[in-house]
């Protein structure tokens, strides 16, 4: 079995995978060792693939590289072995390897969708908090399930314009100084601590607004969890409010809607007049029509 070392990036894997394909190494003959693998423990003196590229050419479907690049962002111990298995089969004319009806293709397509969904979550659930007064810089903490942080830089650069910001994650940090972007990996612990502990003085106002528009009578827990997974709640200003509102809805507020928020407010009762009872308002008959008698 041939151990292949690389730095854990898709570009490095693609180069090594090409070497392996041209050398005729089947998926069962290759072990992929990226930067996160304890190589000393598994293969103390593993030899790398020779740098000289064998002569030859490869033919693969045009759309396959983009699928492999997205699927490579899915965090899993077998991410690189699956990619090579699909690439090996496709390079030998088996296009089913990339289709949803195939065993490998189904896994590949599911991982692509999971990565795309995680990128959507990053766009939707990052909450920037001002760093200092006046707020000239913003920081955010996010915990993505897959490696999608670099894909979101352009989105937030366009959204924030010339305002500098940083998004810190357990794995890396994305920075924007108003003109240029940078991806720092690994994310320094001090940056992580800064992003996790910075608070927003306006969060209480946002929580009040969120509570006011939350309707227990219409809550659908399954739909809520699908659109806003619970793992993100702890990093959202409305996260604690969501838990409390869901508990209230389950305990009976579903029947009364938002009435609890109105308790104690001053108001007046508006009632209907009983049929046949003369109105106390001058000039109005019991039927509700103007009294024309003089």
C-alpha positions as CSV (number, residue, x, y, z in Angstrom):
1,X,0.0,0.0,0.0
2,X,1.4,3.4,-1.0
3,X,1.1,6.2,1.6
4,X,0.7,9.6,-0.1
5,X,1.6,12.7,2.0
6,X,0.3,16.2,1.1
7,X,-0.6,19.4,2.8
8,X,-4.4,18.8,3.0
9,X,-5.3,21.3,0.3
10,X,-7.3,20.2,-2.8
11,X,-4.7,21.6,-5.1
12,X,-2.0,19.4,-3.6
13,X,-4.3,16.4,-3.5
14,X,-5.2,16.9,-7.2
15,X,-1.5,16.9,-8.2
16,X,-0.8,13.7,-6.2
17,X,-3.9,12.0,-7.5
18,X,-2.7,12.6,-11.0
19,X,0.6,11.0,-10.2
20,X,-1.2,8.0,-8.7
21,X,-3.6,7.6,-11.7
22,X,-0.7,7.7,-14.2
23,X,1.2,5.3,-12.1
24,X,-1.7,2.9,-12.2
25,X,-2.3,2.9,-8.4
26,X,-5.8,1.6,-7.6
27,X,-7.8,3.2,-4.8
28,X,-7.1,0.1,-2.6
29,X,-3.4,0.6,-3.0
30,X,-3.3,4.2,-1.8
31,X,-3.5,5.8,1.7
32,X,-3.9,9.5,1.9
33,X,-2.0,11.3,4.7
34,X,-2.9,15.0,5.0
35,X,-1.7,17.6,7.5
36,X,-4.2,16.4,10.1
37,X,-3.0,12.7,10.1
38,X,-0.7,11.4,12.7
39,X,1.8,10.0,10.1
40,X,4.4,9.0,12.6
41,X,2.0,6.7,14.4
42,X,0.6,5.2,11.2
43,X,3.6,5.0,8.9
44,X,6.8,5.9,10.7
45,X,9.0,6.1,7.6
46,X,6.5,6.3,4.8
47,X,7.9,7.1,1.4
48,X,6.4,9.8,-0.8
49,X,5.4,9.3,-4.4
50,X,8.4,10.1,-6.7
51,X,8.1,13.7,-7.9
52,X,8.8,12.9,-11.5
53,X,5.4,12.7,-13.3
54,X,4.9,9.6,-15.5
55,X,4.2,10.2,-19.1
56,X,0.6,10.1,-20.2
57,X,-2.7,11.9,-20.2
58,X,-6.1,11.6,-18.4
59,X,-9.6,12.0,-19.7
60,X,-12.3,12.8,-17.2
61,X,-15.8,14.4,-17.4
62,X,-15.6,18.2,-17.6
63,X,-17.9,18.7,-14.6
64,X,-16.1,16.3,-12.3
65,X,-13.3,18.6,-11.0
66,X,-15.8,21.2,-9.7
67,X,-17.7,18.4,-7.9
68,X,-14.5,17.0,-6.4
69,X,-13.3,20.4,-5.2
70,X,-16.6,21.0,-3.4
71,X,-16.7,17.6,-1.9
72,X,-13.2,18.0,-0.7
73,X,-14.5,20.6,1.8
74,X,-16.6,18.0,3.6
75,X,-14.9,17.1,6.8
76,X,-14.5,13.3,7.0
77,X,-11.7,10.9,7.6
78,X,-12.4,9.3,4.2
79,X,-12.8,12.5,2.2
80,X,-9.7,12.0,0.1
81,X,-10.1,8.3,-0.5
82,X,-13.7,8.9,-1.8
83,X,-12.5,11.5,-4.2
84,X,-9.7,9.3,-5.5
85,X,-12.1,6.4,-5.9
86,X,-14.5,8.5,-7.9
87,X,-11.7,9.9,-10.0
88,X,-10.2,6.5,-10.6
89,X,-13.5,5.1,-11.9
90,X,-14.3,8.2,-14.0
91,X,-10.8,8.2,-15.6
92,X,-11.6,4.7,-16.8
93,X,-14.9,5.7,-18.5
94,X,-17.2,4.9,-15.6
95,X,-19.3,8.1,-15.4
96,X,-21.7,6.5,-13.0
97,X,-19.1,7.2,-10.3
98,X,-20.3,10.8,-10.1
99,X,-24.1,10.2,-10.3
100,X,-26.5,10.1,-7.4
101,X,-27.7,6.6,-8.3
102,X,-24.3,5.1,-7.7
103,X,-22.9,4.2,-4.3
104,X,-19.8,6.4,-4.6
105,X,-21.7,9.0,-6.6
106,X,-24.5,9.2,-4.1
107,X,-22.0,9.9,-1.3
108,X,-20.2,12.4,-3.5
109,X,-23.4,14.3,-4.3
110,X,-24.6,14.3,-0.7
111,X,-21.3,15.8,0.4
112,X,-21.5,18.5,-2.2
113,X,-25.0,19.5,-1.0
114,X,-23.9,19.5,2.6
115,X,-21.0,21.8,1.8
116,X,-23.4,24.1,-0.2
117,X,-25.8,24.1,2.7
118,X,-23.1,24.9,5.2
119,X,-22.0,27.9,3.1
120,X,-25.6,29.1,3.1
121,X,-25.6,28.8,6.9
122,X,-22.4,30.8,7.1
123,X,-23.9,33.6,5.0
124,X,-27.1,33.6,7.1
125,X,-25.9,33.1,10.7
126,X,-22.7,35.1,11.1
127,X,-23.4,38.0,13.5
128,X,-20.8,40.8,13.5
129,X,-20.2,42.7,16.7
130,X,-18.6,46.1,16.9
131,X,-15.1,46.2,18.3
132,X,-14.8,49.4,20.4
133,X,-16.5,52.8,20.2
134,X,-17.0,54.2,17.6
135,X,-17.5,50.9,15.8
136,X,-14.8,51.0,13.1
137,X,-14.1,47.2,13.1
138,X,-16.3,44.2,13.5
139,X,-15.7,40.7,14.6
140,X,-17.7,37.5,14.5
141,X,-17.4,33.9,15.8
142,X,-18.8,31.0,13.7
143,X,-18.4,27.2,13.9
144,X,-18.9,25.8,10.4
145,X,-19.2,22.0,10.1
146,X,-17.1,22.0,6.8
147,X,-14.3,24.0,5.2
148,X,-16.3,26.8,3.6
149,X,-14.9,30.0,5.3
150,X,-12.8,31.1,2.3
151,X,-15.8,30.8,0.0
152,X,-17.7,33.4,2.1
153,X,-15.1,36.1,2.0
154,X,-16.3,37.8,-1.2
155,X,-19.9,37.7,0.1
156,X,-19.1,39.6,3.3
157,X,-16.6,41.9,1.6
158,X,-19.4,43.1,-0.7
159,X,-21.9,43.3,2.2
160,X,-19.6,45.3,4.5
161,X,-18.0,47.5,1.9
162,X,-14.9,49.3,3.2
163,X,-15.5,48.4,6.8
164,X,-12.8,46.1,8.2
165,X,-14.0,42.8,9.8
166,X,-12.8,39.4,11.0
167,X,-14.6,36.1,11.1
168,X,-12.9,33.6,13.5
169,X,-13.6,29.9,13.5
170,X,-11.9,27.0,15.4
171,X,-9.9,26.2,12.3
172,X,-9.1,29.5,10.5
173,X,-9.9,33.2,10.4
174,X,-11.0,35.4,7.5
175,X,-10.0,39.1,7.5
176,X,-11.0,42.1,5.4
177,X,-9.2,45.4,5.8
178,X,-11.6,47.3,3.4
179,X,-9.4,46.6,0.4
180,X,-7.8,43.1,0.7
181,X,-8.8,39.8,2.2
182,X,-6.7,37.2,3.9
183,X,-7.3,33.7,5.2
184,X,-5.2,32.7,8.3
185,X,-4.9,29.1,9.3
186,X,-4.8,28.0,12.0
187,X,-6.7,30.8,13.8
188,X,-4.7,32.2,16.7
189,X,-6.2,31.5,20.1
190,X,-6.2,35.2,21.0
191,X,-8.3,35.9,17.9
192,X,-10.7,33.1,18.8
193,X,-11.1,34.5,22.3
194,X,-11.6,38.1,21.0
195,X,-14.4,37.0,18.6
196,X,-16.1,34.8,21.2
197,X,-16.2,37.4,24.0
198,X,-16.9,40.6,22.1
199,X,-20.5,41.8,22.9
200,X,-22.9,44.1,21.2
201,X,-24.6,46.8,23.3
202,X,-27.7,46.6,21.0
203,X,-28.3,42.9,21.4
204,X,-31.0,43.5,24.1
205,X,-32.9,45.6,21.6
206,X,-32.7,42.9,19.0
207,X,-33.9,40.3,21.4
208,X,-36.9,42.4,22.3
209,X,-37.8,42.8,18.6
210,X,-37.4,39.0,18.0
211,X,-39.7,38.2,20.9
212,X,-42.3,40.7,19.7
213,X,-42.5,39.1,16.2
214,X,-42.4,35.5,17.4
215,X,-45.8,33.8,17.1
216,X,-46.1,30.7,19.3
217,X,-49.4,29.8,17.5
218,X,-47.5,29.3,14.2
219,X,-44.3,27.7,15.5
220,X,-43.1,24.5,13.7
221,X,-40.1,23.1,15.6
222,X,-39.1,20.8,12.9
223,X,-39.1,23.5,10.2
224,X,-37.3,25.9,12.6
225,X,-34.5,23.4,13.2
226,X,-34.2,22.6,9.5
227,X,-33.8,26.3,8.7
228,X,-31.8,27.3,11.8
229,X,-30.0,24.3,13.3
230,X,-29.7,24.3,17.1
231,X,-25.9,24.2,16.9
232,X,-25.9,27.9,15.8
233,X,-28.1,29.2,18.6
234,X,-25.4,29.7,21.2
235,X,-23.6,32.2,18.9
236,X,-26.7,34.2,17.9
237,X,-28.1,37.1,20.0
238,X,-31.6,35.6,19.7
239,X,-30.4,32.1,20.6
240,X,-31.4,32.2,24.3
241,X,-34.8,33.8,23.3
242,X,-35.5,31.0,20.9
243,X,-35.1,28.4,23.6
244,X,-37.4,30.3,26.0
245,X,-40.0,31.0,23.3
246,X,-40.1,27.3,22.2
247,X,-40.6,26.2,25.8
248,X,-43.4,28.7,26.3
249,X,-45.0,27.6,23.1
250,X,-44.9,24.0,24.2
251,X,-46.3,24.8,27.6
252,X,-49.4,26.6,26.4
253,X,-48.6,29.9,24.7
254,X,-49.5,28.2,21.4
255,X,-53.2,28.7,22.4
256,X,-52.9,32.4,23.3
257,X,-50.5,33.6,20.7
258,X,-48.7,36.7,21.9
259,X,-51.2,37.6,24.6
260,X,-48.6,37.2,27.3
261,X,-46.6,40.1,26.0
262,X,-49.7,42.3,26.4
263,X,-50.5,41.5,30.0
264,X,-50.5,44.6,32.2
265,X,-50.8,47.1,29.3
266,X,-53.4,49.8,29.6
267,X,-56.2,49.6,27.2
268,X,-60.0,49.7,26.8
269,X,-62.7,47.1,26.2
270,X,-64.7,47.4,23.0
271,X,-68.0,45.5,23.2
272,X,-71.0,45.0,20.9
273,X,-74.4,46.4,21.7
274,X,-77.1,43.9,22.2
275,X,-79.9,43.9,19.5
276,X,-82.9,46.1,20.3
277,X,-81.0,48.1,23.0
278,X,-81.0,51.9,22.3
279,X,-77.6,53.3,21.9
280,X,-76.4,55.8,24.5
281,X,-74.6,57.8,21.9
282,X,-76.6,60.9,20.8
283,X,-78.0,60.9,17.3
284,X,-77.7,57.1,16.7
285,X,-80.6,54.7,16.7
286,X,-80.6,51.2,18.0
287,X,-80.2,50.0,14.4
288,X,-77.0,51.9,14.1
289,X,-78.5,54.4,11.5
290,X,-78.6,58.1,12.2
291,X,-81.7,59.3,14.1
292,X,-83.5,61.8,11.8
293,X,-86.3,62.7,14.2
294,X,-86.5,66.4,15.2
